Amino acid sequence: MAEKNKKKFKDTKLGAWLGANAPKVLDVVGDLLPDQGALGVVKNLIQGDPDLEPAQKAEFARMAFELESADRASARQREVEVVKATGKVDWMMMVTGMVGLLSFMFTIYAVVYIDSVRENELFIHLMGMIEGVVIGNIFAYYYGASVKKDK
């Protein structure tokens, strides 16, 4: 599994798609590792590329979503394997999630009840970071790409 993570972007399925549809983008990011934030850069490059058709951009977005979903599934599988191997819950994950959620709740409280924070530029930046962590990471991890079966 470690070798899979060492694949360069150009050696992945998305890299092959880029080679066929957006070779300029592949030239820029081909030697990066996908787990180093390259996917976000590639998404921005694809969306801003005037040479690509909307259908091509949509196809790339679908493929990127599948890659992100597989990454979340891998993280979830890791959780299962940790519990199987140790019989214990990963407390660091629990603490990190709780800190993120409590920070988010405090931010909402502060914005609603403390007038001075709305004019504090540093607090506004902090609010954006906390929102990104909570919505982009915690909620996406637990609720993103979850399939609900009808009974």
Buried (B, 14 or more C-beta within 10 A) or exposed (E): EEEEEEEBBBEBEBBEBBBEBBEEBBEBBBEBBBEEEBBEBBBEBBEEBEEBEEEBBEBBEEBBEEBBEEBBEEEBEEEEEBEEEEEEEEEEBEEBBEEBBEBBEEBEEBBEEEEEBEEEEEBEEBBEEBBEBBEEBBBBBEEEBEEEEEE
